[in-house]
Amino acid sequence: MQTATYFFIFLNLSLALFEEPAVYPLPFLATSVLEVLCLLVFLGRLTHFAKVTLHNVFWKDTKNICIIVAILLSLTDLVLYGVLRLYDVRSIRWSRIVRPIFLINFAESRQIRRAFRSIRNTLPEITYVFLLFMFSLLMFSLMALKLFGERNLQTAEGLPYFRNYLEIVFDLYVLVTTANSPDVMMPAFDFSSWYSLFFIAFVIVNTYIFMSLFLAVVYNNYKKHLKVMPGGACD
């Protein structure tokens, strides 16, 4: 039963690769039949679990309620999407976001739920570090706007360079990952090599200091919550 449950969970999650818009598109009828099959298996597994569990215990377990709601939402979305396709109305499968619920909430997924709870409990404790990082990013973006915004610089594509504050925030956020380095700094560097000091300071503060601090806080708090997480059959 556990192997079969995991197989159909994996199959249900994999449907996103074949549904429009898809990496490997399949006809809607094929993906819908597979999805209905998966939902029937999930419903059968839940019915089997209900028959070997006390009635009041089954309905008090939020995991079971989440699975029932996810099945109903998926079926509703599937029917609505199919009807809209008959009338050539474009829509999206919004129920895809509920599919991981099956992976988390079945009784066999105790370890996944423990990891999920640890992540959830860790999030409030890393908020302060994240807010400090965002404050640093916003302040550097404001400095970049003042430094480069009035100099009428252009990118290699001929677009305005660092003249819109929100675009600056996004570009510098990407620079934290170094994905756009050194392209993002070349127009300023070509104008004056001294401007490289701004980007060096930004990378040191945000990439090397804040990201290391952020990772350390996430790791330590996750490990702490994972150690204190109680076990038990009802997890």
C-alpha positions in Angstrom: 0.0 0.0 0.0 2.8 2.4 0.9 4.6 1.7 -2.4 1.4 2.1 -4.4 0.6 5.4 -2.7 4.0 6.9 -3.3 3.8 5.7 -7.0 0.5 7.5 -7.6 1.7 10.6 -5.7 4.7 10.7 -8.0 2.6 10.2 -11.0 0.2 13.0 -9.9 3.0 15.4 -9.4 4.6 14.4 -12.7 1.5 15.4 -14.7 2.7 19.0 -14.6 5.3 18.1 -17.1 2.7 17.0 -19.6 -0.2 19.4 -19.0 -0.5 22.7 -21.0 1.8 24.6 -20.8 4.0 21.6 -20.8 7.6 20.4 -21.5 6.3 17.3 -23.2 2.6 18.0 -24.0 0.1 15.2 -24.0 -3.6 15.4 -25.0 -5.9 16.7 -22.4 -7.8 13.5 -22.3 -4.7 11.5 -21.4 -3.6 13.7 -18.6 -7.1 14.0 -17.2 -7.7 10.2 -17.2 -4.4 9.8 -15.3 -5.3 12.5 -12.8 -8.7 11.0 -12.2 -7.0 7.6 -11.7 -4.6 9.1 -9.1 -7.5 10.8 -7.3 -9.5 7.6 -7.1 -6.5 5.8 -5.7 -6.1 8.6 -3.1 -9.8 8.4 -2.2 -9.6 4.6 -1.9 -6.5 4.9 0.3 -8.3 7.4 2.5 -11.5 5.2 2.6 -9.4 2.2 3.7 -7.8 4.3 6.4 -11.2 5.5 7.6 -12.5 1.9 8.0 -9.6 1.0 10.3 -9.8 4.2 12.4 -12.4 5.3 14.9 -14.9 7.7 13.3 -14.2 10.6 15.6 -10.5 10.2 15.4 -10.5 10.2 11.6 -12.5 13.4 11.3 -10.5 15.2 13.9 -7.2 14.5 12.0 -6.5 17.6 9.9 -4.4 15.5 7.5 -7.5 13.6 6.4 -9.5 16.8 6.0 -6.7 18.3 3.8 -6.6 15.3 1.5 -10.4 15.4 1.1 -10.3 19.1 0.3 -7.4 18.6 -2.1 -9.3 15.9 -4.0 -12.5 18.0 -4.2 -10.5 21.0 -5.4 -8.7 19.0 -8.0 -11.9 17.4 -9.4 -13.6 20.8 -9.5 -10.7 22.4 -11.3 -10.5 19.5 -13.8 -14.2 19.7 -14.6 -14.2 23.5 -15.0 -11.1 23.3 -17.2 -12.6 20.7 -19.4 -15.8 22.6 -19.8 -14.0 25.8 -20.7 -11.9 23.9 -23.3 -15.1 22.8 -25.0 -16.0 26.5 -25.5 -12.4 27.4 -26.5 -11.9 29.6 -23.4 -8.3 29.8 -22.2 -7.7 29.0 -18.5 -5.1 27.6 -16.2 -5.1 24.6 -13.9 -4.9 26.4 -10.6 -5.3 23.1 -8.6 -1.7 22.1 -9.4 -0.6 24.0 -6.3 -2.6 21.6 -4.0 -0.9 18.5 -5.4 2.0 18.5 -2.8 -0.7 18.2 -0.1 -1.0 14.5 -1.0 2.8 14.0 -0.5 2.7 15.7 2.9 -0.5 14.5 4.5 -0.8 10.8 3.9 0.0 8.7 7.0 3.2 7.2 5.3 4.8 10.6 5.0 5.7 11.2 8.6 9.3 12.2 8.0 8.2 14.7 5.2 5.8 16.3 7.7 8.5 16.6 10.3 10.7 18.3 7.8 7.8 20.6 6.7 7.0 21.5 10.3 10.7 22.3 10.9 10.8 24.6 7.9 7.5 26.3 9.0 8.8 26.8 12.6 12.1 28.2 11.3 10.5 30.9 9.1 9.5 33.3 11.9 13.0 33.2 13.4 14.8 34.1 10.1 12.5 37.0 9.5 14.7 39.5 11.2 17.8 38.5 9.1 15.7 38.7 6.0 14.4 42.2 6.9 18.0 43.3 7.5 19.0 42.0 4.1 16.1 43.7 2.4 16.9 47.0 4.1 20.5 46.7 2.9 19.3 45.9 -0.7 16.9 48.8 -0.7 19.5 51.2 0.6 22.1 50.1 -2.0 19.5 50.5 -4.7 18.8 54.0 -3.5 22.5 54.8 -3.6 22.7 53.3 -7.1 19.8 55.5 -8.3 21.6 58.6 -7.0 25.0 57.6 -8.4 24.0 56.5 -11.8 20.4 57.7 -12.5 21.4 61.3 -13.6 24.3 60.3 -15.8 22.2 59.0 -18.7 24.1 55.8 -18.9 22.9 53.0 -21.2 23.3 49.2 -21.2 24.9 47.3 -24.1 21.4 46.9 -25.6 20.9 50.7 -25.5 18.4 50.7 -22.6 18.4 53.2 -19.8 20.8 52.1 -17.0 19.7 52.3 -13.3 17.0 55.0 -13.7 14.1 53.1 -12.4 14.2 52.3 -8.7 12.3 49.0 -8.8 14.4 47.8 -11.7 17.5 48.7 -9.8 16.2 46.6 -6.8 15.6 43.6 -9.0 19.0 43.9 -10.8 20.9 44.2 -7.5 18.8 41.3 -6.0 20.0 39.2 -9.0 23.5 40.4 -8.4 23.4 38.8 -4.9 23.3 35.5 -6.7 26.0 36.7 -9.1 23.9 35.6 -12.0 24.2 38.9 -13.8 27.8 39.6 -12.8 29.7 41.4 -14.2 27.2 42.6 -16.9 25.2 44.7 -14.5 28.1 46.8 -13.5 29.9 47.3 -16.9 28.1 50.5 -18.0 29.1 52.2 -14.7 32.6 50.7 -14.9 33.0 52.0 -18.5 32.0 55.5 -17.3 34.4 55.4 -14.4 36.4 52.6 -12.9 35.9 54.1 -9.5 32.3 53.0 -9.6 33.4 49.4 -9.3 33.9 50.2 -5.6 30.2 50.5 -5.2 29.6 47.0 -6.6 32.5 45.5 -4.7 31.0 46.9 -1.4 27.5 45.6 -2.4 28.8 42.1 -3.1 30.9 41.9 0.1 28.0 43.1 2.3 25.1 41.2 0.7 26.5 38.2 -1.0 29.3 37.2 1.4 28.1 38.6 4.8 24.3 38.5 4.6 24.0 35.3 2.7 26.4 33.5 5.0 24.5 34.9 8.0 21.2 33.9 6.5 22.4 30.4 5.8 23.8 30.0 9.3 20.5 31.2 10.9 18.4 28.9 8.7 20.6 25.9 9.4 20.9 26.3 13.1 17.2 27.0 13.6 16.1 24.1 11.3 18.4 21.7 13.2 17.1 22.9 16.5 13.5 22.4 15.6 14.2 19.0 14.0 15.8 17.8 17.3 12.9 18.9 19.5 10.1 17.8 17.1 8.1 15.2 18.9 7.5 11.8 17.3 4.4 9.7 17.5 1.8 7.9 15.4 -0.3 11.0 15.0 2.4 13.2 13.4 
